[in-house]
């Protein structure tokens, strides 16, 4: 009885979460513009979607910002994680608390704060400010993805490489980097997903002529629900879901490999 109730509860939760998404996906194939009537199955809105210059322009900016911000945030976040890992315990605890703040901070507060900062330093809102904003909120996630891998490292590996005549920089790239690479890749994928999906921070830090897909969808929705929005939202959902599945698969694989390695050592 308890198992049945637990399964029913779980089913209701997932139904509540995914029923709206399923409805959106179904209506993206509806030939009728009306959401009340089913006019038949069609790929028309997907075809029109890829011929819409505004949406294609937004797609370009979305992918460009996501890729650039993820790459820069991954490099900066990895370097920061290494530095934090080698700090003294008291300083490390303080820095980690500061690192958690952007993660826990509401997006609207972060977005408005960054907008005020850019205006204060007289930096015109546009592609550059949008890129800097995405880098800023992505770095903590990269740090939190890389640090666990650094903690799992044998602290004597780096010292052993130096004792064997390896230069410090070469020892890092040859010994440390391969060991923490799973965390770096996870951090990059997570940063890319968050950047691709962000709306609030992007809305406050972008300027005229530079619009991401989320902002374009919001602008189109204010004028009425266009079926192309359903098609676009469906593709965005599939893209983000795919990236999240890759991240989860990598995390599971890394945990299994770590468990197997510990088992072999025992």
Secondary structure as GFF3:
##gff-version 3
##sequence-region A 1 266
A	DSSP	alpha_helix	2	27	.	.	.	ID=ss1
A	DSSP	alpha_helix	44	49	.	.	.	ID=ss2
A	DSSP	alpha_helix	53	85	.	.	.	ID=ss3
A	DSSP	alpha_helix	89	104	.	.	.	ID=ss4
A	DSSP	alpha_helix	107	120	.	.	.	ID=ss5
A	DSSP	alpha_helix	127	152	.	.	.	ID=ss6
A	DSSP	alpha_helix	156	163	.	.	.	ID=ss7
A	DSSP	alpha_helix	168	171	.	.	.	ID=ss8
A	DSSP	pi_helix	172	176	.	.	.	ID=ss9
A	DSSP	alpha_helix	177	197	.	.	.	ID=ss10
A	DSSP	alpha_helix	200	205	.	.	.	ID=ss11
A	DSSP	alpha_helix	213	222	.	.	.	ID=ss12
A	DSSP	alpha_helix	227	265	.	.	.	ID=ss13
###
